[in-house]
Amino acid sequence: MPFKPNCLPAAVGSLPHTNPQDALELLLHHFPEIPAWPQLPNCGFLESMYAQFSEGMPYVKLDFERERLYMDLAGDIYAELEGFYTRVLAEEIDYFAMTAEYARGFGAFIDRLWRCKFEEISWVKGQITGPISFGLMITDQRKRAVIYHEEVFDAVLKTLAFKARWQVRQLKRLHPAVIVFIDEPYLSSFGSAFINLTRAQVLQYIGEIIEAIHLEGALAGVHCCGNTDWSILMDTDIDIINFDAYEYFQGMTLYIDQLKAYFGRGKVLAWGIIPTSNRIHQESAESLVEAMLSRVDQLRSRGLSKKVILQQSLITPSCGMGSMRIDQAELVLQRLSEVSQTIRDQMQKQNRKKAV
C-alpha cells in the first residue's frame, strides 16, 4: 500500500538534550504517529553525526582530545579488510549493532516503546549518516577524503548498509512499519569544483543504502538541508525526499517534470518548512502554514495536483536541532505540531465539504 502521510509531522533526528528521557518525552508528545529515536550530539563525541555510525568500521581512529575521527591507512589495509569482509559475506548483522555508548537515544527509544504501548503509532523512524557525507567528511591520516579510496570506501558503504539493516530489525520489534532517513548534508555540494564525484557514483552509493533498507522491508528517505540536484534523488528508488522548504524551496521548482513523475510513483516529499535557526522566533504557526500552502500553490500552478501533494507530504523541521538551545528546539517542535495539525484539519474540512 502506498505511503500517504497526509502532512503528518516527523522529526529530523538530532536534539540538544543530554538526557535521553527528556528528549524522548518531547518527541513522543509531538510525534505520537511517527516517533523517532533522538540523536544527542551534546552527550559526547561518540554521538556526533559521523562517529555515531563508525563503530565496527575498519581503520577508524578516534581522537577524543581533538574530537576528530579519521582513518589510518598507513599500514597493510588488506589484512583488516579480509576480516571485515568475512563478516559481511556471512551477513553478521549484529556485529554492526549501535551500542549504548554511541547512541543512548536509540537504546532509550527501544526500551521506552517496548515497555509502553502507544496506540497512535503509524510508523517508527530512524536515521543514519549518508555515504556521500561520511566519505567526504572523513579523511585518512593525510587528510584525503576516504570517498576517493575505492577499496576503503566500499567498506564504509557496507558498514552503513549493515547498520541500516540492523537498525530496521530493531525498530521492527516495536512496529512493523519503519522509515529510515539517510542524512546527506554534503549533497548540497554536488557539482561544485570541490567535489569530484559523478552522477553515476552518487546514484550508486546512495542506492546501496536504499537497497539495504528496502531489503529489510522499510521505507527509505533522504534528508538534505541545502540545495542540490534533486533529480538525482528522484532517479533513485528513494521513498521520501526531505528538503529545506523554508530557505530553499525555489530550488525544488527547477525539477517540475521530475517531481510530477516522482509523485506519480506514489513517492513522498517531506517539507522542512519549520526553520531551525533564530528565525523560528519570528514565525507563528499561522505564518508557517501560509508559507507552506503558498509553496504548494506554486507547484499546483505548474501542473501538480494540490490534493496529491498534500496526501504525499510530511511536515518536518528544516534541519536537525542538535546545535540549538533546548528552548529553541522545543519551540520548533511546537510550531511543527501546530502547522501539521492546522493543515490536516483544513484537509479534513475540505474532504467533508466534497462529501456533502
WOVEN-V860869 format. One line per field, one symbol per residue. ss: DSSP state (@ for helix, = for strand, . for the rest). phi: phi as a letter, one per 40 degrees, with the letter a starting at -180 (. if undefined). Layout:
BEGIN
ss: ???
phi: ???
END
This chain:
BEGIN
ss: .......===...=.....@@@@@@@@@@@...===..=.@@@.@@@...@@@......====....====.....@@@@@@@@@@@@@...@@@@.......@@@@@@@@@@@@.......=======.@@@@@@@.==....=@@@.@@@@@@@@@@@@@@@@@@@@@@......======.@@@@@.........@@@@@@@@@@@@@@@@@...======.....@@@@@.....====.....@@@@@@@@@@@@@@@@...=======...@@@@@..@@@@@@@@@@@@@@@@@....@@@@@@.=====........@@@@@@@@@@@@@@@@@@@@@@@@@@@@@@.
phi: .ccbcfgccaccicbccbbdccccdcccccbccbcbcccbcccidcccdccdbccgccgcbbbcccfbbabcbcccccccccccccccccfcdccccccccbaccccccccccccbcbcccbabbbaaccccccccccbccbgcdccccdccccccdccccccccccdccccccacbbbbcbcbccccccgcccbbbcdcccccccdccdccccdcgbcbbbbbcbcacccccccccccbbbbccccbccccccbccccccccccgcbbbcccccbbcccccbbdccccccccccccccccchcccccdccbbbbbccacbccccccccccdcccccccdcccccccccccccccc
END
